[in-house]
Amino acid sequence: MSSIYNLPNLLTLLRIVLIPVFVLVFYLPLSWAREAATVIFILAAVTDWLDGYLARRMQLVSALGAFLDPVADKLMVATALVLLLQADPKILMALAVAVIIGREIAISALREWMAEIGSRTKVAVSEIGKFKTATQMVAIILLIYRDDLWGIPVHTVGLVLLYLAVVLTLWSMTLYVRAAWPSLRGEEPAQLSRDL
């Protein structure tokens, strides 16, 4: 049995510790604050991938890691989205943030309920889940950075990707609810993909 104080879990904990640092840097009244906040978010995104990879590669998968990893990911993403909305309080941004955060709450509640009724979840790699996460992360990085780069309208590209992430978010949520629907109707237990 592996120790809970292993490298993957420490990386996950680092991601949680980075959240208040990210918030503080985001609001610093300095010319380089946005760049620094972008680097912190990228570091968090890299540790999100790295801790899972190391846990599987080093066979250090633990119950604590399985619990903390998605929590750390959702906390960082939700924090970044709220900060971006506060910085750019427009209706389309508000709708995008509400959909993404609302979907995470709804699916987390659905997973908890499915676990309570004893329905097993099938942990499978979902292509739409991967694409959704990648699109969302890149969008957030570009929106944090904001300034044009090499003639590329970074903020505009970030907004387009964020709206694409919203579409993928709704699509993945629909697939998840469809998979859970038999259980919601009291029929056969659903086989759910954790990465939807």
N, C-alpha and C positions, 0 to 999 in steps of 0.2 A: 504494500500500500504506500503510495507516494505521499511525501510531506505536503501539507497545504502551503508551506513557505517555499515553493519551488519557483523557478524563473518565470514560467507562464503566468502564475498567479500574481507575482510581484509586478509584472508588466501591466496586468489588469488593474492592480491597485494604483500603479503609477498613473494610469489613464484617469482614474477617479480623482487623484490628487491634483492632476493638471487642470481640472475644471475650474476651481476658484482662481488659479493662476491665469488661465485663459480669460476669464471675466475681467480680472484686474488689468491685464495688459490691453485688452480690447478698449477699455475706457481711459487708458493713460493719455494725457494731453500732450503727446509727443508725436513728431512727424513720422517716426518709424513704428508706432504702436500697431498699425494694421498689418505691417509686414511681420512683426513679431508674433501677433496673434495668429496669423496664417501659418507660420512655422510651428507653433504649438499645436494647432489643430491637425496639421499634417503629421506631426509626431504622434499624436493620439491615434490617428487613422492607421499609421504604420504599426503601432503596438497592437491595435485591434487585430490586424492580420497576423502579426508575428506571434502573439501569445497562443492563438489557436494552432498555428503551424508547429510551434515548438512543443505544445502539449501533445499533439498527435505524433510528431517525430520522435520525441523523447519518452513517449508513453507515460506522460505525467498528467493525464486527464483526471480531474478530481471533481467532486460534487461542488466544492466551493468555487472552482473555476467555471464550471458549467452554469452556476447561478450568477456569479459576478460579471462574467464576460458580456452577456447581453445587456445587463443593467448598466455597466460602464459605458457601453456603446450608445445606448438610448439616452443616458444622462448627458453625454457630451453633445450629441446631435441636437437634442431638445434645447439645451442651453445655447448653442450656437444659433439655432433658428430664432429663439426668443430675442437674442441680442440683435440679430439682423433685422427682425421686425421692428424693434425699438428704434433702430437706426434709420429704417426706411418704412415708416408706418403707412403703407398704401394698401388698398383693399385686396388686390391680387396677391400681394405678399402675405397678408393676414390669412386669406383663404388657403394658400399653399401651406403655411405653417400649421393652421388648424387641421387640415387634412392629414398631414404627415404625423403630427403628434397624436391626433385623435385616432388614427389607424393603429398606432403602436399601443395605445391604451386599450382599444377594443380587442385587438388580437391577443394581447397579454391576458385580458380577462377571459377570452374564449379558451386560451390554452389552460388557464388555471381551472376553469370549469370542466374542461375535458379530462384533466388529470384527476379531478375530484370524483368523476363518475367512472373512472377506471379505463377510459379509452386510451389505447396506446398511441403514441406518436411515432411516425416513421421519420427518422432523421435522414433526409436525402438532400443531395445538392440540387438546387432549383436554379435554372438559368435565369429566369425572370427575377428571382430574389437577388442573385449576384449582380445583374444589370441594374436593378433598382438601387441597390446599395452603392454601387460604383458611381452611378449618375448623381445620386444625392450627395455623396461625399465631394465629388468634383465641383458640383454646383455651389456647395457651401464654401469650399476653399476659394473659388473665384469671387464669390460675393463678399467674403471677408477681406480679400485683397483689394478688390474694387477698382483700382486704378488701371487704366489702359496699359498694355504691355506689348511692345514691338508692333504697335499699330492695331492690336487686337482689342476690341471693346469688351474687356474682361467682365465688367458688371452685367452688360447685356447678355453675353454668352452664359454667364452664371444664372441669370433669370430664366433664360430659355431652358437650360438644363434642369432648373428647379421645377419648372412647370412640367417638363417631361417626367421628372421623378414623381410628381403628383399623379400623373396618369398611370405610371407603373405601380405606384403605391395602391391606387384604387383597383387596378387590375389584379395585383397579387392578393389584396384583401378579398376580392370577389372569389378568386380561386380557393382561398383558404376557407371561406364561409361555405362554398359549395362542397368542399371536402368534408366539412364538419356537419353539413345539413342533415344527413341521416341520423347522427347522434342527437342533434337539436330536435329532431322530430321523434326521437325515442326509438329509432330503428337500429340498423347495424352500426357498430363503432367505426368511426372514421379513421383512415390512415392519413395523417397530416404531415406535410413537409415543414420542418422547422425553419427552413430558409425562405419560405414564401413571403 
